Each structure stands twice: as C-alpha cells, then as structure tokens.
Amino acid sequence: HNLLAQVVGRKYVVLFAPDQTEGLYPHEPPSLLTNTSQVDVEHPDLNRFPKFTSTHWTACVLRPGEMLYIPPKHWHYIRSLDTSFSVSFWWA
C-alpha cells in the first residue's frame, strides 16, 4: 500500500492494474529491474511493445494538498509537471 502526498507542484500520474503487466513488458530476470516497465508510457515504441496498445490505465494530475492511494502491485508512471515535492507513505 502506498499513499502519495503532493506537497509542492503538480505531478502527472498513470496507474496500471496488476492484470496489465503483460502489456508493460517488465524487464526479465535476472535483471534487478523486474518491477520496471521497458515501455516509455508517453512515447511507446509500438513496434517493440505491441501489446501496450491493449493496456488500460487511469491517469490524473496530483496537485498540492492532494493524496493518491496506490494499491499493492499496481504499476505507476509519474512525471513532474512543475518543480515539485511529494512524500510517500508505504505500509504492508
């Protein structure tokens, strides 16, 4: 579980449910990046990652004073839109 609290600035956030993993092309073992997608979410190379076209996601802009719950095992992509600062609260 994760709560992402935005303190300063804005962030663009994209969340993918665990059942979208195949279309995100995680790095293969023995890589230490098996929890990291190879796809550039905003500029995907659809020749290399054709299954990405069938993925479903939810996107939002997180603003100062807002908090977003990120469920366990959900993939996330985050990009700062401004100079920003956020705090994550993780728990099991």
PLY file of the C-alpha trace (Angstrom):
ply
format ascii 1.0
element vertex 92
property float x
property float y
property float z
element edge 91
property int vertex1
property int vertex2
end_header
0.00 0.00 0.00
1.21 3.50 -0.77
-0.16 6.97 -0.17
1.49 9.56 -2.38
1.06 13.04 -0.87
1.77 16.02 -3.10
3.28 18.94 -1.18
4.50 21.38 -3.85
3.89 21.49 -7.61
1.93 19.06 -9.77
2.61 15.52 -10.96
1.10 13.55 -13.82
0.31 10.03 -12.57
-0.66 6.94 -14.57
-1.72 3.73 -12.79
-1.94 0.25 -14.30
-3.63 -2.66 -12.51
-1.60 -5.84 -11.98
-3.54 -7.61 -14.75
-1.95 -5.17 -17.25
1.60 -6.43 -16.57
2.00 -8.32 -19.85
1.47 -5.16 -21.90
4.02 -3.24 -19.83
6.93 -5.53 -20.74
8.75 -5.71 -17.41
12.47 -6.44 -17.59
13.21 -10.17 -17.49
15.16 -11.92 -14.71
17.97 -11.94 -13.77
17.65 -8.15 -14.15
17.19 -6.25 -10.92
14.55 -4.20 -12.77
11.83 -6.87 -12.96
9.43 -4.38 -11.35
10.20 -1.77 -14.05
8.49 -1.48 -17.42
10.54 -1.20 -20.60
7.81 0.93 -22.20
8.04 4.72 -22.33
4.41 5.31 -21.37
4.15 8.74 -23.01
6.03 7.77 -26.20
5.70 3.98 -26.58
7.62 2.16 -29.30
4.71 0.07 -30.58
6.94 -1.94 -32.91
8.91 -3.24 -29.91
5.97 -3.31 -27.48
2.80 -4.01 -29.50
0.80 -5.36 -26.53
0.97 -1.92 -24.91
-1.84 -0.79 -27.24
-4.28 -3.04 -25.38
-3.37 -1.91 -21.86
-5.86 0.01 -19.72
-4.88 2.67 -17.24
-6.13 5.51 -15.07
-4.42 8.91 -15.20
-4.66 12.06 -13.10
-2.80 15.20 -12.14
-1.89 15.31 -8.45
-1.89 18.86 -7.04
-0.52 20.32 -3.80
-2.52 19.13 -0.81
-3.84 16.06 -2.62
-3.07 12.45 -1.78
-3.37 9.38 -4.01
-3.72 5.78 -2.82
-1.69 3.33 -4.93
-2.81 -0.27 -4.28
-0.31 -3.12 -3.90
1.26 -4.45 -7.12
-0.12 -1.60 -9.24
2.29 -0.22 -11.80
2.77 3.53 -11.79
4.32 6.15 -14.01
4.89 9.62 -12.56
6.21 12.79 -14.18
6.61 16.19 -12.54
4.78 18.96 -14.35
6.38 21.66 -12.20
9.16 21.88 -9.66
7.60 19.57 -7.11
7.97 17.70 -3.86
5.94 14.74 -2.67
6.04 12.28 0.22
5.22 8.56 0.00
3.83 6.59 2.91
4.35 2.83 2.42
2.87 0.10 4.63
2.07 -3.58 4.40
0 1
1 2
2 3
3 4
4 5
5 6
6 7
7 8
8 9
9 10
10 11
11 12
12 13
13 14
14 15
15 16
16 17
17 18
18 19
19 20
20 21
21 22
22 23
23 24
24 25
25 26
26 27
27 28
28 29
29 30
30 31
31 32
32 33
33 34
34 35
35 36
36 37
37 38
38 39
39 40
40 41
41 42
42 43
43 44
44 45
45 46
46 47
47 48
48 49
49 50
50 51
51 52
52 53
53 54
54 55
55 56
56 57
57 58
58 59
59 60
60 61
61 62
62 63
63 64
64 65
65 66
66 67
67 68
68 69
69 70
70 71
71 72
72 73
73 74
74 75
75 76
76 77
77 78
78 79
79 80
80 81
81 82
82 83
83 84
84 85
85 86
86 87
87 88
88 89
89 90
90 91
